[in-house]
Amino acid sequence: MRRLLFLFTLALLPSIAACTPQGDPGIGAEGLTDDFEREELGDLWHNTGASWRIVDGQLNIRNARNRPLWLRRTLPRDVRIEFDVRSESPDGDIKVEIFGDGSSRATTESYTATSYVVIFGGWSNSMNVLARMDEHGADRVVGARRRVEPGRTYRMRIERRGSRITAWVDDEELVSMDDPRPLEGPGHDHFAFNDWQVELWFDNLRITPL
């Protein structure tokens, strides 16, 4: 009986090693895309409690209050993430998380992420920020001034290469950070769309290993 149990455990090892505690598989060399051309979010996404939905082939959210929509796949260590996004508010406030735990969410007004947080047009469209977990922290990086135009669709790109994370908007650099203690490994290997209270629309997600 012990020998059978040992052999069974050995057989499971490859799949165990490839999964996070949530059981999410990794993104392979072929990368991942999602164009949201369907009616329901499906098993690819983990909704932490906000009104995330698909409308006319786009991902829509309003008033999520830091209850992200987590991708149920683990990210490569170095990666490029691209997506279309528009805000319908003069407050801008486009937000995503990268290299988080795949399940964290706000349970009070205060929220400290498990990820890097990229914010385009935050704080009433006054700042562009890349933060290491705490978007209000003293170690956040504030990029050049650029405002979000309501109703305009942007193509955003975020990359990590080594210790540097950089975000671009329509191929123009928005903000960049060099982190000597990069968030990586289990607990820091997921991507999420996020939102505070404005209405956002996301589409055409593409994730590419680097």
C-alpha positions in Angstrom: 0.0 0.0 0.0 2.8 2.4 0.9 4.5 1.7 -2.4 1.3 2.4 -4.4 0.9 5.7 -2.5 4.5 6.6 -3.3 4.1 5.9 -7.0 0.8 7.8 -7.1 2.5 10.9 -5.5 5.3 10.7 -8.0 2.9 10.7 -10.9 1.2 13.8 -9.5 4.4 15.8 -9.0 4.6 17.5 -12.4 1.1 18.9 -12.1 1.5 19.9 -8.5 4.7 21.8 -9.4 3.0 23.6 -12.3 0.1 25.0 -10.2 -0.3 27.7 -7.6 -2.2 27.0 -4.3 -5.3 28.1 -6.1 -4.6 25.4 -8.7 -4.0 27.8 -11.6 -1.8 26.5 -14.5 0.9 28.6 -16.0 0.9 30.5 -19.3 2.9 28.6 -21.8 5.4 29.8 -24.5 2.4 30.4 -26.8 1.1 33.1 -24.5 -2.5 33.9 -23.9 -5.2 36.1 -25.5 -8.8 37.0 -24.5 -11.0 39.1 -26.8 -14.1 38.7 -24.5 -16.3 37.7 -27.5 -18.7 35.8 -25.4 -21.5 36.3 -22.9 -20.0 35.1 -19.7 -16.6 35.6 -18.0 -16.2 31.8 -17.7 -13.6 29.8 -15.8 -10.6 31.8 -17.0 -11.4 34.6 -14.5 -11.9 34.9 -10.8 -14.3 37.7 -9.8 -13.6 38.8 -6.2 -17.0 40.3 -5.7 -17.6 43.3 -8.0 -20.0 43.7 -11.0 -17.5 42.5 -13.7 -19.4 41.6 -16.9 -19.0 41.2 -20.6 -21.0 43.6 -22.8 -20.9 43.6 -26.6 -17.5 41.8 -26.6 -15.8 44.0 -24.0 -15.1 43.7 -20.3 -17.1 46.3 -18.3 -16.8 47.4 -14.7 -18.0 50.3 -12.5 -17.6 50.8 -8.8 -15.4 47.7 -8.1 -13.9 49.5 -5.1 -10.7 47.4 -5.4 -12.3 44.0 -5.9 -10.2 42.9 -8.8 -10.9 40.4 -11.6 -8.0 38.0 -11.5 -6.8 35.9 -14.4 -6.7 32.2 -13.4 -3.3 31.7 -15.0 0.2 32.3 -13.6 2.4 34.7 -15.4 5.9 34.1 -16.7 8.7 35.7 -14.7 9.4 38.2 -17.6 6.3 39.1 -19.5 4.5 41.6 -21.8 0.9 42.4 -21.1 -1.2 44.4 -23.6 -4.8 45.5 -23.6 -7.2 48.1 -24.8 -8.9 50.3 -22.3 -11.1 53.4 -22.0 -12.6 55.3 -19.2 -16.0 57.0 -19.4 -15.1 59.5 -16.6 -13.2 62.8 -16.6 -11.6 61.3 -13.5 -9.7 58.8 -15.6 -8.5 56.3 -13.0 -7.5 53.3 -15.1 -6.0 50.5 -12.9 -4.5 47.1 -13.3 -2.4 44.8 -11.0 0.5 42.6 -12.1 2.3 39.9 -10.1 -0.3 39.5 -7.3 -1.7 36.5 -5.5 -4.7 35.9 -7.7 -7.3 36.3 -5.0 -6.7 39.4 -2.9 -9.4 42.1 -2.7 -10.4 45.0 -0.6 -12.6 44.2 2.5 -12.5 47.7 3.9 -12.0 51.2 2.4 -8.2 50.6 2.8 -6.5 48.2 0.4 -2.9 47.1 0.1 -2.3 45.0 -3.0 -0.2 41.9 -3.3 1.1 43.1 -6.6 2.5 46.0 -8.5 -0.3 48.5 -9.2 -0.4 50.5 -12.5 -2.7 53.6 -12.4 -3.2 55.8 -15.4 -5.0 59.1 -14.5 -5.4 58.4 -10.8 -6.4 60.8 -8.1 -8.9 62.7 -10.3 -6.8 62.4 -13.4 -3.8 64.1 -11.8 -1.2 61.3 -11.5 0.2 58.3 -13.3 1.6 55.8 -10.8 3.5 52.5 -10.5 3.3 51.2 -7.0 4.8 48.2 -5.2 1.7 46.9 -3.4 0.8 50.2 -1.7 -0.5 52.7 -4.2 -0.3 55.4 -1.5 3.2 54.4 -0.3 6.3 56.6 -0.3 8.1 54.2 -2.6 5.6 54.5 -5.5 6.9 56.0 -8.7 5.0 58.9 -10.3 5.3 59.2 -14.0 5.1 62.2 -16.4 1.8 64.1 -16.4 -0.7 62.8 -18.9 -4.4 62.9 -18.6 -7.0 60.3 -19.6 -9.4 61.6 -22.2 -13.0 60.3 -21.4 -14.3 58.0 -24.1 -10.9 57.5 -25.8 -9.6 53.9 -26.3 -5.9 53.5 -25.4 -3.6 50.5 -26.0 -1.6 49.9 -22.8 1.5 47.7 -22.5 3.3 46.6 -19.4 6.5 44.7 -19.4 8.9 43.2 -16.8 12.4 42.4 -17.8 14.7 41.5 -14.9 14.1 44.0 -12.1 12.5 46.7 -14.3 8.8 47.1 -14.9 7.6 49.7 -17.5 4.1 50.8 -18.6 3.4 52.4 -21.9 0.2 54.1 -23.3 0.0 54.0 -27.1 3.8 53.3 -27.2 4.6 56.4 -25.1 6.2 55.5 -21.8 3.9 56.3 -18.8 5.9 55.1 -15.8 8.8 52.8 -14.9 10.3 51.3 -11.8 13.5 49.3 -11.0 12.8 47.1 -8.0 15.8 45.5 -6.4 13.5 43.0 -4.6 11.1 42.0 -7.4 7.7 40.5 -6.5 8.0 37.0 -8.0 7.1 33.3 -7.3 4.0 31.9 -5.6 1.8 34.7 -4.3 3.2 37.2 -6.8 2.4 35.6 -10.2 -1.1 36.7 -11.3 -2.6 39.6 -13.3 -5.8 41.4 -12.6 -8.0 44.2 -14.0 -9.1 46.6 -11.2 -11.2 49.7 -10.6 -12.2 52.1 -7.9 -15.5 53.7 -9.0 -15.3 55.0 -12.5 -16.7 53.1 -15.5 -14.0 51.2 -17.4 -14.0 49.1 -20.5 -11.2 46.6 -21.3 -10.7 44.5 -24.4 -8.1 42.5 -26.5 -5.9 41.2 -23.8 -2.6 39.7 -24.9 0.1 38.2 -22.6 3.4 37.2 -24.1 6.4 35.6 -22.3 9.7 37.4 -22.8 
